[in-house]
């Protein structure tokens, strides 16, 4: 079945764009916004409305499938593509992208996605958000044309065997790190709470505020969680441990702090995302290798998660090859085509590094559902609940998409009445 049309409509994403550099430099919150001037190119405010570009692909039989172009909350930071502005990029989707894809066979997902990935405009590769959103629609088009699930299409493209149970979902609390986390405990969310520790105020001058929060996590999870609940704590610190302890230089102090976090979290495992941000990929890898070695030497069982400077497929390869993390976030909008996220998860197979299929609160329900299929197709270690920072909505979207897909796969594997008759004959 051929692709007959591609259309783009600007819309809103599930959260906001934030100027991370300005926030790290001390911008103060004023209610929901921030005071001060932005410092990252493209930003007009430190916090501004998130945008998406809604992509509709029409098929020859009249079917229309969707994908949503989205970029991360902290666009333009940590080596990422610049701020994504939907109005600016709509003509690119309806022009060069449509020209390259219209008339192609919708069932050829991987070939179509690679064509998109290789497309250039005025010598430059397409913005990651465009590749991300259009490839979601291409995945949906292939599934519709073949009357199957997006999980099955992705698994076929990657040569994998899909998961038969939902991948553990990672809930993110946003700044409401107490109320939203209590919701997660009540629902038995397996990995939580993210916590958004992105300032000295939130971690404490000596790390004491975060330590108290982890102690609260342990106590409250036991009070509110369902019977047999054994959560995994995952805290994103946005490099703030490095800020507080001058890492990676004062390794002893950092290792001691990680040991205290491990004690506070016991008996549950804990993993820390982005312990430091040293400004470039090579030095970030070196710093994380050093920290990981120090934790191992001290017998501290806290896992570290790569995020900053780990954006593209090539970045994921570099972190995994160096053994720089126990868990690497595959930050889906930053990899471009959605199949590249699946390939990045697969790259972790057979290594010491587990793959966390992440993304951003600043996506949409459409992109979140598409990522749920990538998680199932690759059986990732965990998958992010998204979009938004309210927790409940994102968790429902991702968890339910996986459950309904698995249920469909099970139904399709059941023998039909005609099969049973044939077997009896």
C-alpha positions as a printed NumPy array, in Angstrom:
array([[  0.   ,   0.   ,   0.   ],
       [  1.502,   3.354,  -1.012],
       [  1.952,   6.564,   0.951],
       [ -0.158,   9.17 ,  -0.84 ],
       [  0.179,  12.292,   1.294],
       [  2.047,  13.874,   4.245],
       [  0.714,  16.868,   6.191],
       [  2.01 ,  18.876,   9.15 ],
       [  0.061,  20.848,  11.758],
       [  1.703,  22.844,  14.598],
       [  0.431,  21.955,  18.065],
       [  1.326,  21.776,  21.745],
       [  3.425,  19.172,  23.52 ],
       [  2.88 ,  17.761,  27.008],
       [  5.134,  20.151,  28.936],
       [  7.483,  23.088,  28.374],
       [ 10.871,  24.005,  26.965],
       [ 13.295,  25.082,  29.703],
       [ 16.63 ,  26.852,  29.321],
       [ 18.713,  24.431,  31.382],
       [ 21.837,  26.581,  31.337],
       [ 19.961,  29.562,  32.742],
       [ 18.42 ,  27.415,  35.483],
       [ 21.791,  25.922,  36.432],
       [ 23.223,  29.439,  36.556],
       [ 20.764,  30.328,  39.278],
       [ 17.555,  31.561,  37.642],
       [ 14.915,  31.815,  40.361],
       [ 11.414,  30.423,  40.   ],
       [  8.533,  32.878,  39.955],
       [  5.497,  30.677,  40.434],
       [  5.596,  28.267,  37.507],
       [  7.971,  30.406,  35.426],
       [ 11.483,  31.744,  35.99 ],
       [ 12.847,  35.247,  36.46 ],
       [ 15.76 ,  36.376,  34.35 ],
       [ 17.011,  36.275,  30.803],
       [ 17.54 ,  33.087,  28.753],
       [ 21.103,  32.218,  27.75 ],
       [ 20.559,  29.374,  25.236],
       [ 20.089,  30.239,  21.559],
       [ 16.487,  30.265,  20.38 ],
       [ 14.863,  30.802,  23.782],
       [ 12.762,  33.923,  24.296],
       [ 11.984,  33.011,  27.916],
       [ 13.68 ,  30.673,  30.379],
       [ 10.492,  28.594,  30.365],
       [  8.257,  28.657,  27.308],
       [  5.41 ,  26.576,  25.937],
       [  6.395,  23.227,  24.46 ],
       [  5.551,  22.66 ,  20.795],
       [  4.913,  19.697,  18.545],
       [  4.415,  19.25 ,  14.85 ],
       [  1.549,  16.838,  14.19 ],
       [  2.327,  14.666,  11.165],
       [ -0.459,  12.929,   9.241],
       [  0.437,  10.289,   6.654],
       [ -2.304,   9.284,   4.225],
       [ -2.344,   5.818,   2.663],
       [ -3.836,   4.724,  -0.64 ],
       [ -6.915,   3.189,   1.022],
       [ -7.736,   6.464,   2.796],
       [ -6.261,   5.473,   6.161],
       [ -4.546,   8.29 ,   8.059],
       [ -1.842,   7.596,  10.677],
       [ -0.085,  10.026,  12.989],
       [  3.253,  10.832,  14.476],
       [  4.238,  13.816,  16.598],
       [  7.511,  15.696,  16.215],
       [  8.826,  16.479,  19.682],
       [ 11.995,  17.728,  21.33 ],
       [ 13.225,  17.401,  24.893],
       [ 12.44 ,  19.834,  27.682],
       [ 16.072,  20.967,  27.849],
       [ 16.524,  21.563,  24.128],
       [ 19.804,  23.079,  23.003],
       [ 21.665,  21.749,  26.067],
       [ 24.203,  18.956,  26.445],
       [ 25.021,  18.743,  22.737],
       [ 21.406,  18.463,  21.534],
       [ 19.748,  19.977,  18.474],
       [ 18.504,  23.57 ,  18.893],
       [ 15.094,  24.617,  20.145],
       [ 12.331,  23.089,  18.001],
       [  9.799,  25.608,  16.674],
       [  6.912,  23.928,  14.889],
       [  5.871,  26.755,  12.565],
       [  9.408,  26.99 ,  11.217],
       [  9.628,  23.286,  10.384],
       [  6.127,  22.594,   8.999],
       [  7.173,  23.552,   5.438],
       [ 10.088,  21.109,   5.671],
       [  7.738,  18.2  ,   6.399],
       [  5.241,  19.146,   3.696],
       [  8.039,  19.907,   1.223],
       [ 11.294,  17.883,   1.113],
       [ 10.058,  15.138,   3.461],
       [  6.812,  14.599,   1.562],
       [  8.682,  14.64 ,  -1.745],
       [ 11.008,  11.9  ,  -0.501],
       [  8.307,   9.605,   0.932],
       [  5.122,   9.966,  -1.102],
       [  4.635,   7.043,  -3.468],
       [  6.718,   4.667,  -1.369],
       [  5.398,   1.31 ,  -0.112],
       [  4.097,   1.857,   3.431],
       [  4.969,  -1.706,   4.471],
       [  8.706,  -1.028,   4.013],
       [  9.111,   0.652,   7.413],
       [ 12.845,   0.275,   7.909],
       [ 13.682,   1.34 ,   4.351],
       [ 11.382,   4.359,   4.632],
       [ 12.778,   5.34 ,   8.031],
       [ 16.359,   5.1  ,   6.784],
       [ 15.446,   7.24 ,   3.762],
       [ 14.135,   9.872,   6.167],
       [ 17.24 ,   9.584,   8.345],
       [ 19.541,  10.198,   5.373],
       [ 17.541,  13.131,   3.968],
       [ 19.279,  16.513,   3.982],
       [ 18.011,  20.05 ,   3.358],
       [ 20.586,  22.596,   2.253],
       [ 23.278,  20.141,   3.256],
       [ 22.031,  19.585,   6.808],
       [ 20.375,  16.506,   8.288],
       [ 16.803,  17.074,   9.4  ],
       [ 16.199,  18.227,  12.98 ],
       [ 15.93 ,  15.244,  15.326],
       [ 12.328,  16.188,  16.16 ],
       [ 11.28 ,  15.894,  12.505],
       [ 12.93 ,  12.496,  12.091],
       [ 11.355,  11.37 ,  15.354],
       [  7.795,  12.401,  14.51 ],
       [  7.693,  11.373,  10.859],
       [  9.21 ,   7.966,  11.659],
       [  6.453,   7.359,  14.231],
       [  3.919,   7.9  ,  11.47 ],
       [  5.891,   5.594,   9.154],
       [  5.773,   2.908,  11.865],
       [  2.026,   3.341,  12.182],
       [  1.617,   3.243,   8.406],
       [  3.47 ,  -0.063,   8.175],
       [  1.345,  -1.572,  10.942],
       [ -1.893,  -0.444,   9.301],
       [ -0.812,  -1.706,   5.886],
       [  0.098,  -5.114,   7.331],
       [ -2.836,  -5.318,   9.779],
       [ -0.523,  -5.89 ,  12.717],
       [  0.857,  -4.031,  15.735],
       [  3.592,  -1.44 ,  15.736],
       [  5.458,  -3.733,  18.129],
       [  5.453,  -6.499,  15.519],
       [  6.661,  -4.126,  12.792],
       [  9.482,  -2.801,  14.977],
       [ 10.492,  -6.282,  16.123],
       [ 10.65 ,  -7.446,  12.524],
       [ 12.788,  -4.436,  11.573],
       [ 15.191,  -5.052,  14.463],
       [ 15.192,  -8.855,  14.414],
       [ 13.919,  -9.191,  17.987],
       [ 11.402, -11.288,  19.896],
       [  8.89 ,  -8.938,  21.579],
       [  8.363,  -8.938,  25.333],
       [  5.423, -10.964,  26.589],
       [  4.934,  -8.853,  29.727],
       [  4.917,  -5.053,  30.092],
       [  8.346,  -3.445,  30.399],
       [  8.83 ,  -1.818,  33.856],
       [  7.573,   1.767,  33.685],
       [  9.601,   4.612,  35.186],
       [  7.373,   7.313,  36.697],
       [  8.519,  10.93 ,  36.903],
       [  7.245,  13.245,  39.605],
       [  8.338,  16.649,  38.388],
       [  8.782,  19.195,  41.156],
       [  5.788,  17.765,  43.041],
       [  8.132,  15.052,  44.263],
       [  6.102,  14.088,  47.333],
       [  2.464,  14.025,  46.204],
       [  3.19 ,  12.521,  42.797],
       [  5.482,   9.912,  44.296],
       [  2.8  ,   8.873,  46.766],
       [  0.515,   8.3  ,  43.761],
       [  3.204,   6.056,  42.283],
       [  3.466,   4.041,  45.487],
       [ -0.294,   3.47 ,  45.589],
       [ -0.226,   2.23 ,  41.968],
       [  2.839,   0.054,  42.548],
       [  4.973,   1.746,  39.887],
       [  8.128,  -0.375,  39.496],
       [ 10.686,   2.415,  38.917],
       [ 10.389,   5.905,  40.418],
       [ 10.351,   8.888,  41.051],
       [ 12.885,  10.851,  38.896],
       [ 12.411,  13.781,  41.351],
       [ 13.891,  16.559,  39.152],
       [ 16.877,  17.408,  41.347],
       [ 18.235,  20.219,  39.16 ],
       [ 19.46 ,  22.835,  41.641],
       [ 21.61 ,  23.132,  44.756],
       [ 18.475,  24.016,  46.703],
       [ 16.886,  20.68 ,  45.81 ],
       [ 19.929,  18.544,  46.612],
       [ 21.211,  20.553,  49.579],
       [ 24.521,  22.344,  50.081],
       [ 26.094,  19.061,  51.199],
       [ 23.594,  16.71 ,  49.585],
       [ 21.535,  16.464,  52.762],
       [ 18.18 ,  17.388,  51.188],
       [ 18.343,  14.556,  48.647],
       [ 19.477,  12.131,  51.342],
       [ 16.456,  12.995,  53.461],
       [ 14.205,  12.563,  50.442],
       [ 15.55 ,   9.068,  49.732],
       [ 14.958,   8.115,  53.366],
       [ 11.379,   9.341,  52.948],
       [ 11.017,   7.276,  49.748],
       [ 11.949,   4.097,  51.58 ],
       [  9.652,   4.72 ,  54.523],
       [  6.655,   5.889,  52.522],
       [  6.909,   3.129,  49.902],
       [  6.537,   0.569,  52.675],
       [  3.496,   2.376,  54.049],
       [  1.65 ,   2.931,  50.762],
       [  2.829,   0.283,  48.327],
       [  0.846,  -2.881,  47.547],
       [  1.739,  -6.218,  49.122],
       [  5.08 ,  -7.482,  47.908],
       [  6.025,  -4.109,  46.439],
       [  9.742,  -3.821,  45.693],
       [ 10.408,  -0.537,  43.902],
       [ 13.615,   0.578,  42.24 ],
       [ 14.5  ,   4.185,  43.018],
       [ 15.78 ,   6.271,  40.111],
       [ 16.833,   9.863,  40.811],
       [ 17.885,  12.341,  38.113],
       [ 20.295,  14.882,  39.63 ],
       [ 21.226,  16.823,  36.469],
       [ 24.904,  16.9  ,  37.386],
       [ 24.246,  18.446,  40.796],
       [ 26.277,  15.866,  42.733],
       [ 29.245,  17.039,  40.689],
       [ 28.382,  20.642,  41.534],
       [ 28.085,  19.977,  45.255],
       [ 31.105,  17.679,  45.635],
       [ 33.301,  19.117,  42.882],
       [ 33.246,  15.753,  41.072],
       [ 35.011,  14.029,  39.476],
       [ 37.973,  15.455,  41.357],
       [ 36.912,  14.656,  44.931],
       [ 36.081,  11.038,  44.221],
       [ 36.258,   9.938,  47.866],
       [ 33.569,  12.402,  48.947],
       [ 31.322,  11.409,  46.061],
       [ 31.702,   7.674,  46.752],
       [ 30.944,   8.251,  50.433],
       [ 27.822,  10.171,  49.465],
       [ 26.69 ,   7.374,  47.157],
       [ 27.195,   4.921,  50.033],
       [ 24.927,   7.072,  52.179],
       [ 22.286,   7.076,  49.419],
       [ 22.497,   3.291,  49.215],
       [ 21.957,   3.006,  52.965],
       [ 19.01 ,   5.409,  52.839],
       [ 17.362,   3.427,  50.031],
       [ 17.857,  -0.012,  51.591],
       [ 16.443,  -2.586,  51.104],
       [ 15.603,  -1.262,  47.638],
       [ 18.021,  -0.657,  44.744],
       [ 18.813,   2.909,  43.735],
       [ 20.229,   4.388,  40.552],
       [ 21.435,   7.951,  40.   ],
       [ 21.065,   9.621,  36.617],
       [ 23.523,  12.275,  35.448],
       [ 25.726,  12.454,  38.572],
       [ 27.889,  15.124,  36.965],
       [ 28.026,  17.243,  33.813],
       [ 31.567,  18.128,  32.804],
       [ 30.762,  19.858,  29.531],
       [ 31.549,  17.42 ,  26.708],
       [ 31.137,  13.769,  25.801],
       [ 34.733,  12.588,  26.146],
       [ 35.241,  14.1  ,  29.604],
       [ 31.777,  12.988,  30.698],
       [ 32.615,   9.394,  29.791],
       [ 35.954,   9.593,  31.623],
       [ 34.296,  11.036,  34.717],
       [ 31.616,   8.37 ,  34.798],
       [ 34.118,   5.556,  34.223],
       [ 36.138,   6.887,  37.143],
       [ 33.08 ,   7.151,  39.382],
       [ 31.861,   3.691,  38.443],
       [ 35.29 ,   2.258,  39.246],
       [ 35.343,   4.07 ,  42.581],
       [ 31.922,   2.729,  43.523],
       [ 32.991,  -0.797,  42.584],
       [ 36.227,  -0.544,  44.59 ],
       [ 34.258,   0.636,  47.623],
       [ 31.587,  -2.028,  47.235],
       [ 28.847,   0.576,  46.819],
       [ 25.897,  -0.891,  44.93 ],
       [ 24.427,   2.283,  43.441],
       [ 23.98 ,   2.193,  39.66 ],
       [ 24.79 ,   5.27 ,  37.592],
       [ 22.768,   6.301,  34.553],
       [ 24.11 ,   8.136,  31.5  ],
       [ 22.029,  11.061,  30.261],
       [ 23.904,  14.318,  29.579],
       [ 26.106,  14.122,  26.467],
       [ 24.497,  10.777,  25.618],
       [ 22.088,  11.888,  22.922],
       [ 22.689,  10.252,  19.543],
       [ 23.069,   6.604,  18.604],
       [ 26.815,   7.199,  18.342],
       [ 26.842,   8.694,  21.839],
       [ 25.095,   5.607,  23.209],
       [ 27.709,   3.421,  21.542],
       [ 30.533,   5.462,  23.068],
       [ 29.146,   5.255,  26.617],
       [ 28.41 ,   1.538,  26.316],
       [ 31.793,   0.715,  24.758],
       [ 33.601,   2.564,  27.563],
       [ 31.572,   0.876,  30.306],
       [ 30.689,   4.337,  31.575],
       [ 27.263,   3.49 ,  32.998],
       [ 25.197,   0.698,  34.48 ],
       [ 22.191,   2.056,  32.608],
       [ 22.111,   4.298,  29.56 ],
       [ 19.133,   6.471,  28.744],
       [ 18.059,   6.193,  25.133],
       [ 16.514,   9.655,  24.939],
       [ 14.118,   8.974,  22.105],
       [ 13.63 ,  12.462,  20.589],
       [ 17.397,  13.012,  20.522],
       [ 18.104,   9.945,  18.39 ],
       [ 15.963,  11.076,  15.475],
       [ 14.159,   8.204,  13.767],
       [ 12.311,   6.013,  16.25 ],
       [ 14.008,   2.905,  14.826],
       [ 17.321,   4.408,  15.962],
       [ 16.077,   4.221,  19.541],
       [ 15.318,   0.546,  19.034],
       [ 18.769,  -0.014,  17.556],
       [ 20.357,   1.766,  20.518],
       [ 18.535,  -0.495,  22.978],
       [ 19.739,  -3.504,  21.015],
       [ 23.317,  -2.224,  21.129],
       [ 23.274,  -2.732,  24.893],
       [ 22.518,  -6.443,  24.53 ],
       [ 25.376,  -8.644,  25.721],
       [ 27.105,  -5.763,  27.544],
       [ 27.216,  -4.7  ,  31.2  ],
       [ 24.966,  -1.753,  30.363],
       [ 21.189,  -1.954,  30.544],
       [ 19.01 ,   0.155,  28.245],
       [ 16.465,   2.611,  29.587],
       [ 14.086,   3.774,  26.85 ],
       [ 13.504,   7.307,  28.005],
       [ 12.508,  10.538,  26.351],
       [ 10.998,  13.653,  27.863],
       [  7.966,  15.016,  29.638],
       [  7.735,  17.406,  26.685],
       [  6.389,  14.785,  24.239],
       [  2.788,  13.901,  23.344],
       [  0.46 ,  10.963,  23.856],
       [  1.135,   9.912,  20.261],
       [  4.913,   9.714,  20.642],
       [  4.56 ,   8.046,  24.058],
       [  2.42 ,   5.261,  22.59 ],
       [  4.885,   4.774,  19.749],
       [  7.721,   4.404,  22.284],
       [  5.743,   1.817,  24.222],
       [  5.94 ,  -0.355,  21.102],
       [  9.703,   0.146,  20.868],
       [ 10.021,  -0.894,  24.522],
       [  8.062,  -4.086,  23.892],
       [  9.875,  -4.877,  20.656],
       [ 13.287,  -4.594,  22.355],
       [ 12.347,  -5.695,  25.901],
       [ 14.163,  -2.679,  27.335],
       [ 15.106,  -2.588,  31.027],
       [ 12.604,   0.199,  31.676],
       [ 10.508,   2.745,  29.782],
       [  9.58 ,   6.286,  30.75 ],
       [  6.021,   7.297,  31.642],
       [  5.296,  10.325,  29.464],
       [  4.253,  12.973,  28.536],
       [  3.733,  15.654,  31.171],
       [  4.755,  15.993,  34.796],
       [  1.449,  15.014,  36.376],
       [  2.484,  11.323,  36.415],
       [ -0.963,   9.68 ,  36.205],
       [ -1.67 ,  10.498,  32.57 ],
       [  1.723,   9.443,  31.24 ],
       [  1.707,   6.229,  33.258],
       [ -1.759,   5.33 ,  32.003],
       [ -0.808,   6.001,  28.369],
       [  2.394,   3.946,  28.346],
       [  1.293,   1.089,  30.613],
       [ -2.062,   0.615,  28.891],
       [ -0.548,   0.719,  25.402],
       [  1.781,  -2.116,  26.352],
       [ -0.979,  -4.133,  27.995],
       [ -3.408,  -3.851,  25.087],
       [ -0.659,  -4.768,  22.612],
       [  0.367,  -7.852,  24.586],
       [ -3.287,  -8.872,  24.908],
       [ -3.726,  -8.571,  21.134],
       [ -0.612, -10.659,  20.497],
       [ -1.928, -13.361,  22.832],
       [ -5.322, -13.387,  21.125],
       [ -3.734, -13.697,  17.718],
       [ -1.671, -16.669,  18.891],
       [ -4.704, -18.603,  20.111],
       [ -5.858, -21.415,  17.793],
       [ -8.963, -20.553,  15.805],
       [-11.988, -22.85 ,  15.485],
       [-10.907, -23.821,  11.96 ],
       [ -7.442, -24.698,  13.265],
       [ -8.961, -26.99 ,  15.888],
       [-11.137, -28.72 ,  13.273],
       [ -8.108, -29.281,  11.066],
       [ -6.168, -30.688,  13.991],
       [ -8.988, -33.11 ,  14.824],
       [ -9.14 , -34.303,  11.219]])
